[in-house]
């Protein structure tokens, strides 16, 4: 039962920290450091856990792209990443706020390699070419399986 208790504590702590950082900015994490260190050991482990959650959610959604390759893979991959960011905005903001932290940078590089291996999409290239995949008009006018990525690029691509 200790494993479940730890999972629940970590889940609550992650969401409390992420919510506070989303509301008050990255500086809000300072008051959470004792709890983070007690539960995770250090900030890097918490960030790794948050990023793992986001990447797992994205990978689950990317499976659909692998099963039925879309006409515009780059736009579809970006739409999946945007959807995950919309679904978990506080977690996304926490990772974005610490994008330069070594734990996040390492996880981002690993995720980029995995996405490229699975879909053929190079996220670092898509980031620089994103405007190519944006279309004029409202997103309600489109009918693809995945919305085209029209929102700003987030730290997935750092």
N, C-alpha and C positions, 0 to 999 in steps of 0.2 A: 504494500500500500504506500510505502514511502516514495516510490517512483511517481505515482499519481499525484501525491501531495506536492512533490517538487515541480511537476509539470504545471499544476494549477497555480502555484506561487509564481513561477516564471511567467506564465501566461498573464496573470494579473499585473505583475511588475512591468512587463513589456508594454502592455496597453496603457498603464498609468503613466509611465515615462514618456511614451510616444505621444499621448494626449497632451501632457504638460509641455513638451517641446513644441508640438504643433500650435498650442495656444500662446506660449510665452517665448519661443525662440530657443536656440541651442544652449544659451546660458542657463536655462532652467534645469539642465541635467546635473548641475553642481550639487543641488540638494539631494539628488537621488544617488549620488556616488556611493555612500555607505551601503545602501540597500543593494545596489548593483554589484558591488564588490563582495558582499556577503552571499549573494545568490549565484552570481556568475563568475566571480573571481576578479574580473576587470571589465572595463567599458568595451574593450575589443570583443570579448565573448558575447556580451549582450548584442552588440551591433551585428556580429556574425549570426546570431540566432534570429534577429529580426530580418536580416537580409536572406537567410535561408528560407524563412517563411514566405517571403515575397517571391523568391526564385522558385520555390516549390509550387506556389499558386500559378506562376507564369508557365512553368513546365507542364503542368496539368492541362492548361488551356492550349499550349502549343502542340500537344499530342493530336488535337483535331486537325491542325494544319498538316501534320505529317501524314495522317490518315487520308486526307483529301486535299492535296496541294492546291492552293489558290492561284488565281491568275496573276495576282500581284503579291508575291510572298513578302517583300519588304514592308509594304503597307499593312499587310495582315499581321505580321509579327509586331509591328509598332502598335497596331490596334489592340493586340493582346496585352502588351505592356501597359498601354494607357488604361485598359480595362482593369488590370490588377491595381494600378495606382489609384483609380477611382474607387475600387472596392475596399482598399486598405489605405486611405489617405494619410492617417497619422503615422503608420509604419513607414510609408513612402517618404513622408517629410523628415522623419528621424534619420533614415538612411541618406536622404539628400543632404541634410544638415551636416553629416559626417562623411561625405563622399571621399574626402581626402585622407580619412583615417586608414591606416594600413590594412586593417581587417576588412573594411569595405572595399578598398581598392583591389585587394587580392580576390575577394568574392566576385567582384564585377568582372575581372579578367577571366576568371574561371567560367562564369555564366556566359560571357561573350563567346568563349571557345565552344561551350556546349551548344549554344544556339546555332553557331556556324556549322558545327558538325551535324546537327540534327536537321537544320532547315536550309543550309547554304547561305543564310543571310549574315553578312558581316555587320554587326551593329555599329561598329566604329565608322564604317563607310556610310551606312544609312543615316547616321547622325549628321554627317557633313552634307549628305545629299537629300536630306529630308524634304526640302521644298519641292523636289521632283515628284513626290508622291502626294502632294496636297492638291486638291482640286478646288475649283471655284464652285460656289453655291453652298447651300446648307447641307449638313450631314443628313438631314431628314430626306433629302432628295435621292439618296443613294440606296441601293438594294443589295450590296455585297453581304456575304455571310459575316464578315467582320467589318466594323466601321473603319474607314481609312483614318490614319492617325493625323488628326487636325489640331490636337492640343500641343502645347509646347513640349519639347523633349525634356525628359526628366533625368535624374541622375543614373538611370539604368545605363546610360551611355557614357558616363564619365570614364 
